[in-house]
Amino acid sequence: MIAALDIDRIIAERLAERERWEPLLPRKKVGYTRSRLFASDAFEILALLWFPGATTPIHDHGDSYCATRVIAGELHVARYIRGDVATAAGGSGLRLVGRSVQHVGEGDALDGARDLHSVANKSPNEALSIHLYAPRYTEFGIYDESGLRLATATARYDAVLNF
């Protein structure tokens, strides 16, 4: 399904509407907010507003492919991959495969439950990123550094906008 999507075009369409939707993003000043900009049966687009010091736990994307683009500020990303060998603790084992600082125009692509990452805004300024999930992002796993899956969480939105 993802091969049939023109990710760059879809993201560009949402960015063309940025001056209309960005002022509507929730500003809780701590952590980050997830606002759905668009949803169809095949995919959804979210804007994530990252406040200074915001960080995610290590997480997968469930059954969804995820493409991201930073559109303001910068984000620090640690990428992991799940191993195929179980650890003594019962986890799958994680391997750090890279760290990067993503600037405006840069992003990532993660494929479902095997690719994992943690994202942080280490800047004193807000950061903003746009995310395409295909199919829609409904459930995901949260992990510790050993690869032990700590929880399964349900995706939620701080706002639902229609752009």
Residue pairs with C-beta under 8 A, 6 or more apart in sequence:
1 42
1 134
1 135
2 65
2 134
4 42
5 42
5 43
5 132
5 134
7 67
7 132
10 43
10 45
10 132
11 45
11 67
11 69
11 130
11 132
14 21
14 37
14 38
14 45
14 47
14 130
14 163
15 71
15 130
17 37
17 163
18 71
20 163
21 35
21 37
21 47
21 161
21 163
22 47
22 128
24 35
24 159
24 161
25 33
25 35
25 47
25 49
25 128
25 159
26 33
26 35
26 49
26 158
26 159
27 33
27 49
28 51
28 158
29 51
30 51
30 53
30 54
31 51
31 54
32 48
32 49
32 50
32 51
32 54
32 56
32 121
33 48
33 49
33 158
33 159
34 46
34 47
34 48
34 155
34 156
34 157
34 158
35 46
35 47
35 48
35 49
35 157
35 158
35 159
35 160
35 161
36 44
36 45
36 46
36 157
36 159
36 160
36 161
37 45
37 46
37 47
37 130
37 161
37 162
37 163
38 44
38 45
38 162
38 163
39 45
39 136
41 135
42 134
42 135
43 132
43 133
43 134
43 135
43 136
44 132
44 133
44 134
44 136
44 137
45 130
45 131
45 132
45 133
46 130
46 131
46 133
46 137
46 157
47 128
47 129
47 130
47 131
48 128
48 129
48 130
48 131
49 126
49 127
49 128
50 73
50 75
50 119
50 121
50 126
50 127
50 128
50 129
51 121
51 126
52 121
52 123
52 124
52 125
52 126
53 121
53 122
54 120
54 121
55 118
55 119
55 120
55 121
56 117
56 118
56 119
56 120
57 118
57 142
57 143
57 150
58 78
58 80
58 94
58 116
58 117
58 118
58 142
58 143
58 144
58 145
59 116
59 117
59 118
59 140
59 141
59 142
59 143
59 153
60 82
60 110
60 112
60 113
60 114
60 115
60 116
60 140
60 141
60 143
61 110
61 111
61 112
61 113
61 115
61 133
61 137
61 140
62 112
62 113
62 137
62 138
62 139
62 140
62 141
63 112
63 113
63 135
63 138
63 139
64 112
64 133
64 134
64 135
64 136
64 137
64 138
65 109
65 110
65 111
65 112
65 133
65 134
66 108
66 109
66 110
66 111
66 131
66 132
66 133
66 137
67 107
67 108
67 109
67 131
67 132
68 102
68 107
68 108
68 109
68 129
68 130
68 131
68 132
69 105
69 106
69 107
69 129
69 130
70 102
70 103
70 104
70 105
70 106
70 107
70 127
70 128
70 129
71 104
71 105
71 128
71 129
71 130
72 104
72 126
72 127
72 128
73 104
73 121
73 123
73 125
73 126
73 127
73 128
74 101
74 102
74 103
74 104
74 121
74 123
74 127
75 101
75 102
75 119
75 120
75 121
75 127
75 129
76 99
76 100
76 101
76 102
76 119
76 120
76 121
76 122
77 99
77 100
77 101
77 102
77 108
77 117
77 118
77 119
77 120
78 96
78 98
78 99
78 117
78 118
79 96
79 97
79 98
79 99
79 100
79 108
79 110
79 115
79 116
79 117
80 94
80 95
80 96
80 97
80 115
80 116
80 117
80 118
80 143
81 94
81 95
81 97
81 114
81 115
81 116
82 92
82 93
82 94
82 113
82 114
82 116
82 147
83 92
83 93
83 94
83 95
83 147
84 92
85 92
85 93
86 92
86 93
87 93
87 146
87 147
87 148
89 146
89 147
89 148
90 148
91 143
91 144
91 146
91 147
91 148
91 149
92 147
92 149
93 146
93 147
94 116
94 143
94 145
94 146
94 147
100 106
102 108
107 129
108 117
110 116
110 117
113 141
116 143
121 127
137 155
138 154
138 155
139 152
139 153
139 154
139 155
140 152
140 153
140 155
141 149
141 151
141 152
141 153
142 149
142 150
142 151
142 152
142 153
143 149
143 150
144 150
